[in-house]
Amino acid sequence: MASRRKTWQEKMADKEGLPKILPLEERFPCYNALHSIGVEAGDPVVLVNSGEVVALMRQMPYGHLTTIIEICQALARHYQVRGCCTLTTGIVIMTAANAAVEAGGAPPELDIPYWRTLKADGFLNEKFPGGAEAHRALLEQEGFTIARKGRRYVVADYRRYLFTDFSFS
């Protein structure tokens, strides 16, 4: 008997044992990304549950954007550590986007304006539902200007719209 694949919504369930604070090791998949922003081997980093990332994504007001970097920095400040695993956070962001589309906004906790969350340096997320083209269309509907940078899309002057005033309950 074949097992049923989990839905995106089921994949959003919080995992036992998280959040977890670990010393960063060079063998971690997120090491290079964290090292590039000043986190060193041995520095404490946090791995968080989906619910914590989604709570920040849901705070994104109309006309503002955030990036995975801002989300990770907010989580690191909250946990008083040097960094947040960008790989885990990126997977949660992509999963949240797919869960939101799958749920169609119901239940309310899956009403997530995921398209306002960008990759590092303002790039659009090709792993969002419908790929970078759909991400582009959603951002353009809100008045953002999208530019081509090589083969990828980026929000023009994205830093001007950055939201960093996250709150934790």
FITOR-855055 format. One record per residue: x, y, z of N, C-alpha, C in turn; residue number from 0; residue in one letter. Coordinates in steps of 0.02 Angstrom, whole numbers. Atoms other than C-alpha are relative to their C-alpha. Example, Ala and Ser with C-alpha at 12.3 -4.5 7.8 and 13.67 -1.06 7.14 Angstrom:
BEGIN
[[45, -59, 0], [615, -225, 390], [45, 60, 0], 0, "A"]
[[-42, -59, -3], [684, -53, 357], [-39, 55, 37], 1, "S"]
//
This chain:
BEGIN
[[42, -59, 0], [0, 0, 0], [45, 62, 0], 0, "M"]
[[-39, -61, 6], [72, 167, -54], [-21, 50, 52], 1, "A"]
[[17, -51, -50], [82, 303, 75], [-18, 65, -35], 2, "S"]
[[24, -64, 26], [-4, 468, 45], [52, 54, 13], 3, "R"]
[[-45, -56, -9], [105, 620, 18], [-32, 51, 46], 4, "R"]
[[25, -53, -43], [88, 755, 149], [-19, 61, -41], 5, "K"]
[[19, -63, 32], [-2, 912, 98], [49, 54, 23], 6, "T"]
[[-42, -56, -21], [90, 1078, 107], [-21, 23, 70], 7, "W"]
[[25, -21, -66], [-21, 1121, 256], [26, -47, 54], 8, "Q"]
[[-26, 48, -48], [32, 961, 345], [75, 10, 12], 9, "E"]
[[-72, -12, -6], [214, 1002, 311], [15, 61, 44], 10, "K"]
[[-9, -60, -40], [189, 1166, 405], [-2, -14, 76], 11, "M"]
[[5, 16, -72], [163, 1077, 572], [67, 10, 34], 12, "A"]
[[-61, -10, -38], [289, 1125, 705], [32, -67, 16], 13, "D"]
[[-38, 61, -13], [425, 996, 736], [21, -3, 73], 14, "K"]
[[-22, 10, -69], [466, 923, 905], [74, 15, 5], 15, "E"]
[[-71, -15, -11], [631, 984, 975], [23, 67, -27], 16, "G"]
[[-17, -67, 25], [625, 1155, 893], [-39, 51, 40], 17, "L"]
[[-63, -26, 24], [674, 1290, 920], [60, -34, 35], 18, "P"]
[[-61, 31, -25], [851, 1228, 944], [58, 48, -14], 19, "K"]
[[-59, -42, 9], [1010, 1328, 971], [61, -45, -1], 20, "I"]
[[-59, 41, 10], [1170, 1250, 906], [60, 44, -17], 21, "L"]
[[-59, -37, 24], [1349, 1308, 879], [8, -13, -75], 22, "P"]
[[-8, 7, 73], [1376, 1340, 692], [62, -42, -15], 23, "L"]
[[-55, 42, 21], [1484, 1207, 612], [10, 9, -76], 24, "E"]
[[-15, -8, 71], [1570, 1218, 443], [-36, -52, -43], 25, "E"]
[[35, 52, 38], [1480, 1059, 389], [-75, 14, -9], 26, "R"]
[[72, -16, 6], [1307, 1139, 409], [-14, 27, -70], 27, "F"]
[[17, -26, 67], [1222, 1172, 241], [-8, 76, -2], 28, "P"]
[[9, -72, -1], [1187, 1351, 295], [64, 38, 18], 29, "C"]
[[-61, -32, -23], [1368, 1385, 345], [23, 57, -46], 30, "Y"]
[[-26, -52, 45], [1421, 1483, 189], [-44, 62, 2], 31, "N"]
[[46, -58, -2], [1266, 1594, 192], [9, 39, 65], 32, "A"]
[[-8, -34, -65], [1287, 1632, 377], [70, 31, 6], 33, "L"]
[[-68, -26, -3], [1475, 1653, 363], [7, 64, -41], 34, "H"]
[[-4, -60, 44], [1450, 1781, 222], [-30, 62, 34], 35, "S"]
[[28, -58, -35], [1351, 1891, 343], [32, 8, 70], 36, "I"]
[[-38, -12, -61], [1478, 1879, 484], [-6, -50, 56], 37, "G"]
[[7, 51, -52], [1427, 1725, 582], [59, -49, -9], 38, "V"]
[[-59, 42, 2], [1579, 1619, 625], [-15, -70, 28], 39, "E"]
[[5, 67, -27], [1601, 1434, 661], [4, 5, 76], 40, "A"]
[[3, -1, -72], [1558, 1404, 843], [-51, 49, 28], 41, "G"]
[[51, -48, -23], [1437, 1551, 854], [-67, -35, 6], 42, "D"]
[[65, 31, -7], [1264, 1503, 917], [-48, 23, -56], 43, "P"]
[[52, -14, 50], [1128, 1491, 783], [-63, -37, 20], 44, "V"]
[[63, 29, -19], [945, 1450, 800], [-34, -32, -61], 45, "V"]
[[45, 31, 48], [835, 1330, 702], [-69, 6, 31], 46, "L"]
[[66, -13, -28], [653, 1377, 724], [-54, -40, -35], 47, "V"]
[[58, 33, 28], [483, 1303, 693], [-33, 43, -54], 48, "N"]
[[37, -34, 54], [375, 1347, 543], [-43, 57, 27], 49, "S"]
[[46, -50, -26], [252, 1441, 651], [32, 66, 16], 50, "G"]
[[-35, -63, -16], [382, 1569, 704], [16, 40, -63], 51, "E"]
[[-16, -33, 64], [434, 1608, 525], [-65, 28, -30], 52, "V"]
[[64, -22, 29], [253, 1618, 466], [-28, 60, 39], 53, "V"]
[[24, -57, -40], [208, 1735, 610], [33, 65, -22], 54, "A"]
[[-34, -60, 25], [339, 1857, 545], [-23, 17, -71], 55, "L"]
[[24, -12, 68], [284, 1837, 364], [-69, 32, 0], 56, "M"]
[[68, -27, -3], [105, 1876, 414], [-3, 73, 23], 57, "R"]
[[-2, -69, -23], [158, 2042, 490], [15, 50, -56], 58, "Q"]
[[-22, -43, 55], [210, 2110, 320], [-57, 43, -26], 59, "M"]
[[55, -42, 23], [100, 2261, 283], [3, 13, -76], 60, "P"]
[[5, -19, 70], [42, 2311, 110], [50, 56, -14], 61, "Y"]
[[-48, -51, 19], [174, 2414, 21], [70, -10, 28], 62, "G"]
[[-65, 15, -29], [318, 2335, 116], [23, -70, -21], 63, "H"]
[[-30, 65, 17], [435, 2189, 84], [49, -20, 55], 64, "L"]
[[-54, 23, -43], [555, 2083, 182], [39, -51, -40], 65, "T"]
[[-39, 53, 31], [690, 1959, 139], [13, -54, 52], 66, "T"]
[[-19, 54, -45], [747, 1795, 213], [52, 25, 50], 67, "I"]
[[-52, -27, -44], [893, 1893, 286], [-31, 38, 58], 68, "I"]
[[33, -38, -54], [781, 2013, 384], [-37, -46, 48], 69, "E"]
[[35, 47, -43], [676, 1868, 448], [50, -37, 45], 70, "I"]
[[-51, 35, -40], [832, 1773, 504], [31, 46, 52], 71, "C"]
[[-30, -46, -49], [906, 1927, 586], [-49, 14, 58], 72, "Q"]
[[50, -11, -53], [743, 1959, 681], [-3, -61, 47], 73, "A"]
[[1, 60, -41], [740, 1778, 741], [63, -6, 42], 74, "L"]
[[-63, 3, -38], [923, 1785, 792], [-1, 50, 58], 75, "A"]
[[5, -50, -54], [892, 1945, 892], [-47, -26, 55], 76, "R"]
[[49, 25, -48], [739, 1866, 973], [30, -54, 46], 77, "H"]
[[-30, 54, -39], [839, 1714, 1028], [69, 18, 28], 78, "Y"]
[[-64, -26, -24], [993, 1820, 1068], [58, -45, -20], 79, "Q"]
[[-54, 40, 29], [1106, 1719, 954], [28, 39, -60], 80, "V"]
[[-33, -34, 56], [1221, 1767, 809], [-34, -10, -67], 81, "R"]
[[31, 13, 65], [1119, 1689, 669], [-58, -48, 5], 82, "G"]
[[57, 45, 8], [972, 1588, 609], [12, -40, -63], 83, "C"]
[[-13, 44, 57], [984, 1440, 491], [-40, 24, -61], 84, "C"]
[[33, -26, 60], [946, 1516, 321], [-30, -56, -43], 85, "T"]
[[27, 56, 39], [919, 1346, 241], [-68, -21, 26], 86, "L"]
[[63, 19, -30], [784, 1294, 363], [-53, 54, -10], 87, "T"]
[[47, -56, 8], [704, 1466, 355], [-24, 6, -72], 88, "T"]
[[20, -2, 70], [705, 1465, 165], [-49, -55, -19], 89, "G"]
[[46, 56, 12], [621, 1295, 161], [-69, 16, 30], 90, "I"]
[[64, -18, -31], [488, 1358, 282], [-36, 53, -42], 91, "V"]
[[30, -53, 41], [458, 1514, 175], [-33, -30, -62], 92, "I"]
[[27, 32, 61], [434, 1408, 18], [-60, -44, 17], 93, "M"]
[[55, 43, -20], [323, 1283, 110], [-61, 42, 19], 94, "T"]
[[55, -44, -20], [218, 1424, 184], [-35, 28, -61], 95, "A"]
[[30, -27, 61], [190, 1498, 11], [-44, -53, -32], 96, "A"]
[[40, 53, 30], [130, 1331, -57], [-60, -19, 43], 97, "N"]
[[57, 15, -45], [22, 1298, 98], [-53, 54, -6], 98, "A"]
[[48, -55, 6], [-58, 1470, 80], [-41, -7, -64], 99, "A"]
[[36, 8, 63], [-103, 1438, -102], [-45, -62, 4], 100, "V"]
[[39, 61, -8], [-161, 1261, -62], [-63, 12, 42], 101, "E"]
[[56, -12, -46], [-273, 1326, 78], [-48, 53, -26], 102, "A"]
[[43, -53, 25], [-341, 1473, -20], [-19, 52, 52], 103, "G"]
[[12, -51, -51], [-329, 1585, 134], [-42, -24, 58], 104, "G"]
[[39, 26, -56], [-434, 1474, 246], [34, -65, 23], 105, "A"]
[[15, -41, -59], [-398, 1442, 388], [40, 65, 0], 106, "P"]
[[-32, -66, -1], [-347, 1621, 431], [76, -2, 12], 107, "P"]
[[-73, 2, -14], [-175, 1568, 496], [40, -15, -63], 108, "E"]
[[-35, 12, 63], [-133, 1518, 317], [-13, 56, -51], 109, "L"]
[[8, -60, 42], [-183, 1688, 247], [65, 39, 7], 110, "D"]
[[-69, -26, -6], [-1, 1733, 219], [17, 39, -63], 111, "I"]
[[-22, -38, 59], [57, 1874, 103], [73, -19, -18], 112, "P"]
[[-66, 29, 11], [204, 1763, 56], [40, 36, -54], 113, "Y"]
[[-34, -32, 57], [244, 1860, -104], [39, 62, 22], 114, "W"]
[[-37, -58, -26], [307, 2005, 4], [66, -21, 33], 115, "R"]
[[-63, 25, -27], [451, 1894, 64], [45, -19, -59], 116, "T"]
[[-47, 10, 55], [600, 1899, -53], [59, -42, 22], 117, "L"]
[[-64, 32, -15], [760, 1802, -65], [50, 54, 18], 118, "K"]
[[-53, -48, -16], [923, 1885, -13], [11, 47, -59], 119, "A"]
[[-14, -52, 50], [965, 2045, -108], [-59, 18, -44], 120, "D"]
[[60, -22, 36], [785, 2070, -164], [-21, -43, -58], 121, "G"]
[[18, 44, 56], [775, 1924, -285], [-67, -35, 13], 122, "F"]
[[64, 36, -4], [608, 1841, -322], [14, -74, 10], 123, "L"]
[[-8, 70, -17], [581, 1662, -267], [-30, -45, -54], 124, "N"]
[[23, 45, 54], [571, 1538, -411], [-33, -63, 28], 125, "E"]
[[32, 59, -30], [511, 1405, -288], [-69, 14, 28], 126, "K"]
[[68, -16, -20], [351, 1497, -247], [-49, -30, -50], 127, "F"]
[[49, 28, 47], [190, 1430, -324], [-2, 42, -65], 128, "P"]
[[0, -34, 65], [194, 1472, -510], [67, 28, -19], 129, "G"]
[[-67, -23, 16], [379, 1513, -503], [9, 75, 5], 130, "G"]
[[-18, -71, -4], [462, 1682, -520], [-49, 43, -39], 131, "A"]
[[48, -39, 40], [336, 1737, -653], [-63, 16, 41], 132, "E"]
[[59, -12, -42], [189, 1717, -533], [18, 47, 57], 133, "A"]
[[-23, -44, -53], [289, 1800, -394], [4, 71, -27], 134, "H"]
[[-6, -66, 32], [326, 1944, -512], [-69, 32, -8], 135, "R"]
[[68, -27, 12], [141, 1964, -557], [-32, 25, 65], 136, "A"]
[[29, -20, -64], [88, 1971, -374], [31, 65, 26], 137, "L"]
[[-34, -61, -22], [218, 2103, -334], [-18, 60, -43], 138, "L"]
[[19, -55, 45], [176, 2207, -487], [-71, 23, 13], 139, "E"]
[[69, -20, -18], [-8, 2204, -435], [0, 48, 59], 140, "Q"]
[[-5, -44, -58], [48, 2292, -276], [42, 62, -15], 141, "E"]
[[-35, -61, 20], [145, 2423, -374], [76, -2, 2], 142, "G"]
[[-73, 6, -1], [323, 2358, -357], [26, -6, -71], 143, "F"]
[[-33, 5, 65], [440, 2376, -505], [49, -58, 2], 144, "T"]
[[-42, 59, 4], [525, 2216, -556], [50, 9, -57], 145, "I"]
[[-52, -5, 51], [690, 2216, -651], [32, -68, -11], 146, "A"]
[[-34, 62, 16], [784, 2078, -736], [74, 10, 18], 147, "R"]
[[-71, -1, -16], [958, 2040, -669], [28, -68, -21], 148, "K"]
[[-21, 64, 29], [1036, 1907, -778], [-62, -40, -18], 149, "G"]
[[59, 43, 13], [911, 1764, -784], [-53, 6, 54], 150, "R"]
[[45, -4, -58], [827, 1813, -621], [-34, 68, 3], 151, "R"]
[[36, -62, -12], [705, 1946, -564], [17, 26, 69], 152, "Y"]
[[-13, -33, -64], [735, 2072, -426], [-47, 59, 5], 153, "V"]
[[41, -60, -11], [626, 2207, -349], [46, 60, -2], 154, "V"]
[[-41, -60, 7], [698, 2374, -403], [-3, 40, 65], 155, "A"]
[[-5, -41, -61], [758, 2475, -253], [-37, -31, 59], 156, "D"]
[[38, 36, -51], [689, 2342, -135], [14, 25, 71], 157, "Y"]
[[-18, -22, -68], [781, 2412, 16], [-45, 57, 24], 158, "R"]
[[44, -56, -16], [667, 2564, 9], [-65, -24, 33], 159, "R"]
[[63, 27, -25], [519, 2452, 54], [8, -49, 58], 160, "Y"]
[[-12, 51, -51], [601, 2342, 185], [-36, 14, 66], 161, "L"]
[[34, -1, -65], [500, 2304, 340], [44, -41, 47], 162, "F"]
[[-41, 36, -49], [603, 2257, 492], [-27, 6, 71], 163, "T"]
[[28, -12, -67], [490, 2306, 637], [-43, -59, 23], 164, "D"]
[[36, 61, -20], [441, 2128, 681], [-13, -1, 75], 165, "F"]
[[14, 9, -71], [358, 2089, 846], [-11, -74, 14], 166, "S"]
[[7, 69, -22], [355, 1927, 942], [-50, -2, 57], 167, "F"]
[[50, 5, -54], [209, 1871, 1050], [19, -53, 49], 168, "S"]
//
